[in-house]
């Protein structure tokens, strides 16, 4: 059986087509992504702006065309932060349905965190430690504290990279005062997380896909680290290599990042915010290595779907 899963994120729309092994575990047959920036320059009433609306609609039409090459049992699509917060979300969902026949299901932050957890749990062995799973998005960031197959705590925060950029509009390159201001804001916003991390004695940090994969690619290109391999579900980054890349990113300009091997264009503007967030977490609990799961919401949704049929 084949299943298509679409994640309509704030920055990027992602499509993956899965098949399943005899143990009902998904494996990708195809994946693609389109930078949409759905949350860019929102309307005064927090609506999706016309240019972003068109980009999102075009991306879904492109996905529909890609799917003609497959025989999918079903296509499921999820709308996350930008769509769930948009005042004209219903108009966008209806326009996509009319144009493609694909119905976008808007999910809240808790549901998003649950699907992310299911994906990560299929990629990384969560036994033997208390894990903090982090999924850094453009509109929101999800945090899940888990041990084994049990979620101990979870919460979604509206502190995605796009939102932080829009709020603080940092210089190019970012200044130390701006970093301090963003850190102060994040510290206040993430106080529930800090308390939960202390309560559950978090031991291990696991990043879910996205910008964490860019860190792997940057380390491979800039520090001659192990290359990012498609099909591999788990990677380990040493803290030393992480900080070397972080320091380089924090001092760089947009133009310099555009030229960096290992950094895809769609993350050039937001990668600095990503590092500010992760650096803050590492101040709260230093680790010697960071685990990265290449599985995320899409895999979690596939696992959730197949178990229900």
C-alpha positions in Angstrom: 0.0 0.0 0.0 1.1 3.5 -0.7 0.3 6.6 1.3 0.9 10.3 0.6 1.5 12.7 3.5 1.7 16.5 3.1 2.9 18.8 5.8 1.8 22.3 5.1 4.2 24.2 7.3 4.8 27.9 7.8 7.9 28.1 5.7 7.8 24.9 3.6 5.3 22.5 2.2 6.6 18.9 2.3 5.3 15.9 0.4 6.3 12.3 1.1 5.0 9.1 -0.4 5.4 6.0 1.8 5.1 2.3 1.5 5.2 -0.1 4.4 7.1 -3.2 5.4 5.5 -6.3 7.0 5.8 -4.7 10.5 3.8 -1.7 9.3 6.9 0.6 9.4 6.9 3.3 6.7 9.7 3.8 4.2 9.9 6.7 1.7 9.4 6.1 -1.9 9.6 9.7 -2.8 9.8 13.1 -1.1 10.0 16.7 -2.2 9.6 20.1 -0.6 8.6 23.6 -1.8 9.5 26.8 0.0 6.2 28.6 0.4 6.7 31.1 3.3 2.9 31.0 4.0 3.4 33.3 7.1 5.3 36.0 5.2 3.9 39.5 5.5 0.5 38.5 7.0 -2.5 40.6 6.5 -3.4 43.0 9.4 -6.0 40.5 10.6 -3.4 37.8 10.7 -4.6 36.4 7.4 -2.5 34.7 4.7 -1.4 37.4 2.3 -2.4 37.0 -1.4 1.2 36.3 -2.6 1.7 33.6 0.1 -1.9 32.3 -0.6 -0.9 31.8 -4.3 2.4 30.2 -3.5 0.7 27.7 -1.2 -2.0 26.9 -3.7 0.6 26.4 -6.5 2.7 24.1 -4.2 -0.3 21.9 -3.6 -1.1 21.8 -7.3 2.5 20.8 -7.9 2.2 18.0 -5.3 -1.0 16.8 -7.0 0.8 16.5 -10.3 3.7 14.6 -8.6 1.2 12.1 -7.1 -0.1 11.1 -10.5 3.0 8.9 -10.8 1.9 6.9 -7.7 -1.0 4.7 -6.8 -1.8 6.0 -3.3 -4.4 4.4 -1.1 -4.9 7.9 0.4 -3.5 11.4 0.6 -3.5 13.1 4.0 -2.5 16.7 4.5 -1.9 18.6 7.7 -2.0 22.4 8.3 0.2 23.5 11.2 1.1 26.9 12.7 0.5 29.4 9.9 -2.7 27.8 8.8 -4.2 27.2 12.2 -3.5 30.8 13.2 -4.7 32.4 9.9 -8.1 34.2 9.9 -8.6 33.2 6.3 -7.5 29.6 6.8 -10.9 28.3 5.7 -10.6 30.1 2.4 -7.2 28.6 1.8 -8.3 25.1 2.6 -11.3 25.4 0.3 -9.2 26.8 -2.5 -6.8 23.8 -2.2 -9.7 21.4 -2.1 -11.3 22.9 -5.2 -8.1 22.9 -7.1 -6.6 19.5 -6.1 -9.2 17.5 -4.3 -6.9 17.4 -1.3 -8.4 18.3 2.1 -6.0 19.9 4.6 -6.7 18.9 8.2 -5.7 21.7 10.6 -4.1 20.2 13.7 -3.3 21.9 17.0 0.1 22.0 18.6 -0.6 19.0 20.9 -1.5 16.8 17.9 1.5 18.1 16.0 3.8 17.1 18.9 2.2 13.6 19.1 2.8 13.0 15.4 6.4 14.2 15.7 7.0 11.9 18.6 5.7 8.9 16.7 8.0 9.7 13.8 11.1 10.2 16.0 10.3 7.1 18.1 10.4 5.0 15.0 13.8 6.4 14.0 15.7 6.7 17.4 15.8 4.3 20.3 14.3 6.3 23.1 14.9 3.7 25.8 17.5 4.1 28.6 17.3 7.9 28.9 14.9 10.8 29.3 14.8 12.5 26.0 13.9 16.1 24.9 12.7 16.0 21.3 12.7 19.3 19.5 11.1 20.2 16.2 11.9 23.8 15.1 9.4 25.1 12.6 8.8 28.4 11.0 5.6 29.2 13.0 5.9 27.1 16.1 8.4 24.9 17.9 7.3 21.6 19.5 9.0 20.1 22.6 8.4 16.6 23.8 9.9 15.0 26.8 9.7 11.2 26.5 11.2 7.9 27.7 10.8 4.8 25.7 7.3 4.9 24.0 5.8 7.2 26.7 5.4 10.9 26.4 6.0 12.5 29.8 5.3 16.1 28.7 4.7 18.0 25.5 4.0 21.6 24.4 3.9 23.6 21.3 5.2 27.2 21.5 4.5 30.0 18.9 8.2 30.8 18.7 9.0 29.6 15.2 12.0 31.1 13.3 9.7 33.1 11.0 7.9 34.6 13.9 11.1 35.5 15.7 12.5 37.1 12.6 9.3 39.1 12.1 9.2 40.2 15.7 12.9 41.2 16.2 14.0 42.0 12.6 17.7 41.4 13.5 20.6 43.1 11.7 22.8 41.5 9.1 24.9 40.0 10.7 23.0 39.8 14.0 24.4 41.8 16.9 25.2 40.6 20.4 22.5 42.9 21.8 19.9 41.4 19.5 21.0 37.9 20.5 20.6 38.9 24.1 17.1 40.3 23.5 16.0 37.2 21.7 17.4 35.0 24.4 15.5 37.1 27.0 12.3 36.6 25.1 12.8 32.9 24.6 13.7 32.4 28.3 10.4 34.0 29.3 8.4 32.1 26.8 10.0 28.7 27.5 9.8 28.8 31.3 7.3 25.9 31.3 9.8 23.9 29.3 12.7 24.7 31.6 10.7 23.6 34.6 9.6 20.4 32.9 13.2 19.6 31.9 14.2 20.0 35.5 11.3 18.0 36.8 11.9 15.0 34.4 15.7 15.3 34.5 16.2 15.4 30.8 19.4 13.6 29.7 19.4 13.6 25.9 18.6 16.1 23.1 17.0 14.8 19.9 16.4 17.1 17.0 13.6 16.3 14.5 14.6 16.7 10.9 14.5 20.2 9.4 17.3 22.5 10.4 19.0 19.7 12.3 19.7 18.0 9.0 21.3 21.3 7.8 23.7 21.1 10.8 24.7 17.6 9.6 25.3 18.9 6.1 27.2 21.9 7.3 29.5 19.8 9.4 30.1 17.5 6.5 31.0 20.4 4.2 32.7 22.8 6.6 34.4 20.3 9.0 34.8 17.2 6.8 32.2 15.3 8.9 30.2 12.3 8.0 27.9 13.1 5.0 24.1 13.2 5.3 22.8 10.0 3.8 19.3 9.6 2.4 17.6 6.6 4.0 19.4 6.8 7.3 17.0 7.6 10.1 19.5 8.6 12.9 22.6 10.7 13.1 24.8 11.8 16.0 26.4 15.3 16.1 29.2 16.0 18.6 28.7 19.1 20.7 32.2 20.4 19.6 31.2 20.3 16.0 27.8 21.7 16.7 29.4 24.8 18.4 31.9 25.3 15.6 29.1 25.6 13.1 27.0 27.7 15.5 29.8 30.2 16.0 30.3 30.5 12.2 26.6 31.0 11.6 26.2 33.6 14.3 29.0 35.7 12.8 27.9 35.4 9.2 26.0 37.7 6.9 23.1 36.6 4.7 25.4 36.8 1.6 28.0 34.7 3.3 25.4 32.0 4.2 24.1 32.0 0.7 27.5 30.8 -0.5 28.0 28.2 2.2 28.1 24.6 1.0 25.7 22.4 3.0 23.1 25.1 3.7 20.0 25.1 1.5 18.7 28.5 0.3 15.4 28.2 2.1 17.2 28.1 5.5 19.6 31.0 4.9 17.5 33.6 6.7 16.3 31.6 9.6 19.2 29.3 10.5 20.6 31.9 13.0 17.4 31.9 15.0 17.6 28.1 15.1 21.0 28.2 16.6 20.0 30.8 19.2 17.2 28.4 20.3 19.4 25.3 20.5 22.2 27.2 22.2 19.8 28.3 24.9 18.7 24.7 25.5 22.3 23.6 25.7 22.9 26.2 28.4 20.1 24.7 30.4 21.5 21.2 30.0 24.9 20.7 28.4 25.3 17.5 26.4 28.3 15.9 24.6 26.3 14.9 21.6 23.0 15.7 19.8 20.9 13.0 18.2 19.1 13.8 15.0 16.0 11.9 13.7 15.3 12.2 10.0 11.8 11.1 10.7 9.4 13.8 11.8 5.7 14.6 11.5 5.2 12.9 8.1 6.5 9.5 9.3 4.5 9.9 12.5 1.4 10.5 10.5 2.1 7.5 8.3 2.6 5.3 11.3 -0.6 6.6 12.9 -2.6 6.0 9.7 -1.5 2.5 9.1 -2.2 1.4 12.6 -5.8 2.5 12.3 -6.6 0.4 9.2 
